[in-house]
Amino acid sequence: MHPFEQHQQLLARRQFLTGSAMGLGAAALGNLVAQVHAADADVGSKNSATAAKAQSGLHFPAKAKRVIFLFMGGAPSQLDLYDYKPELQKQFREPLPPSVSMGQRVTAMTKGQSQLVAPSMFKFSPQGKSGLMMSELLPHLSGVADELCMIKSLHTNAINHDPAKTAICTGSEIPGKASMGAWLSYGLGRMNENLPDFIVLSSAFWSGDQQNIQALYSRLWGSGFLPSKHQGVSFQPTGDPVLFLSNPAGVNRDSRAKMLELVTRLNREHLDEVGDPEIQTTIAQQEMAFRMQASVPELTDLSQESAETLAMYGPDVEKSGSFARNCLLARRMIERDVRFVQLFHRGWDHHVGLPKKLRGQASDIDQPAAALIADLKQRGLLDETLIVCAGEFGRTTYCQGKLTATDYGRDHHPRCFTVWMAGGGIQGGMEYGQTDEFSYNIVENPVHVNDMNATILHQLGIDHNRLTFPFLGLDQKLTGVEEVHVVKDILA
């Protein structure tokens, strides 16, 4: 049914007008009709021809079908991992020149303090045929350097964790917008009818900072103004991977199916009466949950993985909730055509004592991330799977807290940081963008976080300017209202 016809039906129904308290219902009607339109136009659930087209690209041919986003919550230090600055050794304990800092804003934590340069204590060396400079903290990722595209000129607007994480995940610092995974679910639809389009895996533990831990919140994988069936499903590290997925004692699968049949019939009657699109979401999600009772246990059962595969990901793969185990689960999800998998690994907010904490964090992710790349490649899945690894911003070249040659901390720095990508039609063994000798300002090819997001959409066959949703009088986009650009120079 055309949305305007549905609009007229909604207006004519006494139940809707009664339940809407008249004035409030009229104010909300525009957004409700938009949701109805989204439910009808949703790719993959009702129109198989449209769904098939979406798999090869919504607006143009896709280079990738799926995305794994490795989110390093807290913001890793680009200076100690990726952005090699050997000349800084000569600047140890020297004040950061005003010509470099240029009066730029800093956080309240270092405002008014001396900005003394803290060079990285870690060694870098060229890796792979490409010669990418990699930190000694990442020996396994160094082994797949020729698969990596290092964007060293990423920047963001936010200087604090909450808005910066929200911005990179949803395209806006303002809470309530739809996350990237939700946009992809809405735009491209589901490839596996028995698993969600968008799954979230959060590490239950980490080796770095155990005190200054930044919170995660469901809005980072929420659907915002999109129908709620597009939100990410967060898997739990212990017990049922999805809360309340198992049947309670005394309820078997047959009785559960009969309950679902009855509840679905009642919900459809209610939907016919009031036309609320969220009832459609409820029906779809209840049916999905029933199918997941069979698909999720099979997905999370690692007993069929070979000893060689488990060894690739490292010893932590045996621990529930580890980053290593989540990387292996992500590969299994990709094999089963989950569209978007997002891993969150916290503990990177190293204001003090960075070297010790960073060693632990790097050890957490180095072998599993490298194994994920190699594992996907050997299975023929890397070319159509885009892997992205980033934090919410970078760290300062000047020290926060105690400063010695082997002990220092770094404050937040949104002006430049590094993201790496692999697979999915991205060139490997290259770096893009450059920072100044202090890794403080970008001097070549700046890439805003929304440019990065536009590039991710592009690789899945989506024009970021054409994937929109009407809300609050604006055609909302993942990349916002300001002009952004696909980073074409990194495309294979």
N, C-alpha and C positions, 0 to 999 in steps of 0.2 A: 504494500500500500504506500502511496506517495505520502511524504510527511505532512503536507498541507491538508490532505484528506484526513489523516489521522488527527491532525490539529482540530479540524472541525468536529470530529467525533468526540474528542476530549472535551471540547467546549459544550457539546450537547448533552453530555452525560451528567445526570443529576448527582451521581455518586461522587464524581470528581469535584464538582462545584461545592458539594456539601463538605467534603473532606479538606478542601483547600482554604477554607475560611475566606472565600471571595477575594479580598484584596491581595492577600499573600499568594493565593493561587495564581492570580493574574500576573503578579510580579515574577513568579517562578516559571510561568508557562513557556517563555522563550527558551529557557535552558532545557526544560523537559522535552519540548519538541525536538531540540537538537539531539538529545539523548535517544529519542525514538528513532530519529533519522540514522544515528550511528548504529543502533541495534539492527536496523533493517539493512544498512549498507555494509555491515561488518563482513569483512572478507573471510571466507573459509568455512563459516558455519552453515550457510544456507545456499551459496552459489558456488558449486564445484568448479565451474568454468572460470569464474573470476578468481577463485582460490588458486587454480592451476597457473593462471597468468601471474598472480602475485609471487609465486615461487621463483619465477624468472625475472622479477622486477616489476614494481608497481608503475613506474614512469619510463623506465628504460632498462636494458638488460643488466641484470645483477652480476657482480663479480663474487659476491659472498651470499650465502643463505642464512648463516647463523653468526652470532657474536658471543664471545666470552670476554667479559669485562672484569679484570682483576683490579679491584679498588683498594689502594693502600691508605687506609684511614689514619689521619694524623699528619700526613705529608712527609714523605722521605726526602732526605737531603740529596739534591741533584749533584752537589759539589763532591760528595763522598761516594757516589755510585756511578754517575754517568758523565758529568760535565767536567772534563779534565782541564785543570788550570794550573799548570806547573809553575808559572811565574809568581803565583801567590806565595810560594815559599820565601821569596825575598821580602814579602810584605808582612811577615809574621809580627803581630802585635802593633803594627803601624795603624794609625787612624784611617778609616775609609775616607778617601778624598771627597770633599764637598762637590767636586765636579762629577763624581759618580753617584753619590746619594741624591744630589740635587733637591734637597729638602723634601723628598718623598715621605709620605706618611709611614709611620711605623706603629707597632702595637703599643698598648699602654705598658706592656711588660718591659720594653726597652726604651721607652720615650725618655729623652733627657740623659740617657747613659752614653758613655763613650762607645764609639763604634770601632772596635779594634779587630783587625783582619785575623781570621782563623783559617789558615790553609788546611786542606784535608791531610790527615796523617796517613792515608791509605795509598798504596801504589796502584798505578794504572799501567796497562800495557796493551798494544794492538792485538786484536783477536780476529781470527778467520782470514779468508782471502781478502775481505773488504778492509781489514785493518782497523775496525772500530775500536776506540779506546774504551776499555772496560776496567772497572775496579777489581782489585784482588778479592773483594768480598763476594763476587759473583762468578766463581769459576765454572759452574755448570751453564749458566746463561752465556758465558763467554764461548762455550763450546757450540752454541747455536747462533753466534753473532751474525752469521751471514743470512739468517732468517729475519733479523731485527731491523726495523726502521726507527731510528732515534730522532724524535722531534725535540730539539733542545730549546725551542723558542715558544713554548706554550706559556700563556699568561691568562690571568683571571682578574676580575674586579674586586673580589672579596678578600679581606685580610684576616678574617676569623673563620674558625672551622665550620660552624653551623651554616652560615650563608654560602661558604665556598663549596661544601659538600652538596648542598641543595642545588647550587648552580650547575655543577658538573653533571649531576644526575638528572636534573629536570630542565636545564637551560635557563633557570631563573633563580635569583637569590630569595625570591618571595615564596614562602611555603604554599603548598596547595596546587602546584602545577603537576602535570602528568610526567612520569619518569620516562626515560628512553625506552626501556623494555615495554612499557605500556603503549607507547606510541607505535612501536614495531608490531605489537600484537594487534592493535587497532588497524594499522595500515595494511599489514600483510597477512594476518590471520594465522591459524593454527596449522602446523604440518603433522602433528601427531594428536589424534583425537583422544588419546588415553593419558596424556600428560599436559600440564599447563604450558602456555607459550613462553612464560617468563618465570624462571626459578632463581631464588636467592639462597646463597650458601655463605654463612658467616662463621669465621673461625671462632672456636670456643676458647682458644688460648693462643698465646704468642710468647716470644722469648725476649722482647724488648721491654719498653716501659710498662711497668705493672701498676703505676699509680696515676700518672697523668693520662687517663684514657678518655678518649672522646666518644660520646654516645652515638649509637646508631638509632634510627627511628624509621618507622615504616613508610613515612612519606618519601624516603629516598627510592623506594620501589613501588610507590602508590600510583593510582590511576588518575588522581586529581579530578578534573572535570569530565574525563572520559568514563564510559560505563565501567563499573567496578570490576567486571569480569576480566579486565585487561591488567589489573594490578599484579605484581609479582607474588609468587607463593614462596614463603620463607620456610626452608627445611630446617628441622631441629637436629642438633648433633647427637642427642640421646633419645631413647624411647622411640615412639612413632616419629618418622621423619616429618610427617605433617600431623599437627595436633588433631586428635579425635578421629584419626583416619580408621583405626581398628574398630571393629564392632565390640560393644560391651558384652560382658558375660551373659550368656543365654540368648544371644541374637546371632543367627547364622546368616549366610549370604542370601539364601532364599527368602527368609523373612525380611531382611533388609530390602530386597528387591520389591517385595510387596508393599512395604512402607513407602518406598520411593514412588511407586506407581500411584498410590493413593494421594500422597502429598503433591505430586506433579499435577494430578487431575484437579485438585483443589486450587493449586496455584494458577493453573490455566483459567479456571473459572473466575478467579479474582482478577487476573490480567484482562480478561474480556470485559469485566465490569469497570475497571478504573484506568486501564491502559498504561500503568506505570512501568517504564522500561526496566526498572530495577527488579521487578518480578521476573522478567525474562532472564536477568542475570542470576537470580536465585535458582531458577529452574536449571539453567545451564550448569551452574556451579555444583548443584546437588548431583546432577547426572555425572559430571566430571569426577566428583569425589567418589562416587560408586565405582567408576572405572579405575580410578587410582588405587582402590583397595587391592586390585590385582597388579597394576603396572608399577606402583612405587616399590613394593617389596622386591620385585624382580630387578628394578633399576638399582637399588641400593645394596643388593647382594653381590659382594665382591668375590665370592668363593670360586667363581668361574674364571677369574683373572689369573693369568699364569704367574709363576714365581718371578719370571724375568720382568714382566710388566710391573709387578709390585715393587721390585727392586729399583726400577727406573725412578720411581717417585720418592724413594728414600724411606728410612725406617718409620717416620711419623705417619706413613700411610696406614699403618695398623691402628692408629689412635682416632677414635671418633671425634669429629670436630676439628681435626687438624687441617691446616692449609693444604698439606699434601693429599690427604684423603679427599678434600673438596675438589682439588684439581682432577683427580681420577674420576670422581663422580661427574664433574663437568664434562670430561671426555665421553663418559657413558651417556650423558644427556644429549650431547651433540650427535652421537651415533643414533639416538632415538628421535632425532629431529626436534629437539627443543630449540626454539628460535633464539632466545636470549638468556644466557646464564651469567649471573653477576656474583662474584666472590668478594667478600669484604674481609680484609685482614687489618686489624687495628694494632696500635702500639708504636706508631711512627712519630709521635709528637715529642721530639728530643730537644727540649729547651736547655737541658743540662745533661752532662754525662753521655754525650752522643756516641762516642766511639764504642763503648761497651754495649750499649743498647742496640746500636746499629748492627753490630756483629751478629747478635742474636736474631734480629729481624731479617737480615739478609740470609742467614742460614735457614730460617723458616721457609722462605719463598724460592730460593735460588734453584735447588734441585727439582722441586715439584713443577715450577714454571717452565724450566727447560725440558723436563720430561713431557709436559703437556704438549709443547710444540713438537717434539720429536715423535711422540705417540700419535698425534693427529697426522703428522706427515707420513709415517710408515703405514697408516691405514687409509691414505688417500683422501683425508678430510681437511687438511690444512688449507688447500687452495680455496675451499669454499667456506672456511671458518675464519673470521677475523678475531684475533686476540688483541686486546688493548690493556695496557698496564699503566695506571696513573694514580697519583694522589690528588688532593684538592688544591694544593699550591706548592711552592718550593720553600727553601730555607735560606736564611741570610748568610752572606759571606762573613759578616762580623759576628763576634762571639756574644752569646748570652751566658752569664754565669762565669764560673771558673775558666780560666784560659791558660793551658799549657800546651806543649807540642803534642801531647797525647790525650788531652782531656779538654773538652770544650762543648758548648751547646750552640744551638742556632734558633733564631726566632722565625716567625712566619714571613714568607716573602712571595707575594702574588705576582711580582713583575716578571719572573721567568722561572720555569721549571721544565722537567723532561718527562715525556711520555714515550713509551715504546709500543710499537704495533708489530704484528707478525701475521702472515697468511692473508686470506681474503682479498687478493688482488693488490696488496701493498708491496712495494719494492723492498726486498731484503738487503741487508748489508750496506745500509746508507744512513747518513745523518742529514737532518734538514734543520735549517735555522742556526743562528749563532748568537751567543751572548758575549758581552765584553770580557775583559781579562779578569774581572772580579765575579763573574756569573751573577751580575746584579741588574744589568739592563740588556735588552735585546738589541742587537745591532744588525741583524739580517733575518728576513722572512718571519715576522711575528705571526703566531697562530693563537687566536683566542680559543677558549674552551668551546665556544659555539661553532667556530670553524672546524674544530675536531669533530664535534657532533654532526655537523653537516657532512663531513667526509665519511663518517661511519654510515649515515643514511644513504649517501651516494653509492657506497659499495654494495648496498642491498637493493639498489635499483630505485631509490626514492629521491625525488627532488624535494629538498627541505622546504622550499617555498610553496609547494603544492600539497604537502601533507598538513592539513589544517583541521581545526574543529571550532565551531562558533560557540563562544562563551563570553558573557559580560560585554557584548557588543563588539567583540574583536575576533577575527579569525586567528585563533591561537596556534602557535607553532612551537616545536621543540627548541628551535634556534632563536626565538624571540622576534622582536620587531626591528632591531638594528640590522644593518647589512652584514652578512657573513659570507664566507667563501669556502668552497671545497678546495682542499690543498691538493691540487692536481699534480704537482711535481713529484709526489711520493707514490703515485699510482703506477702499477705495473703496466 
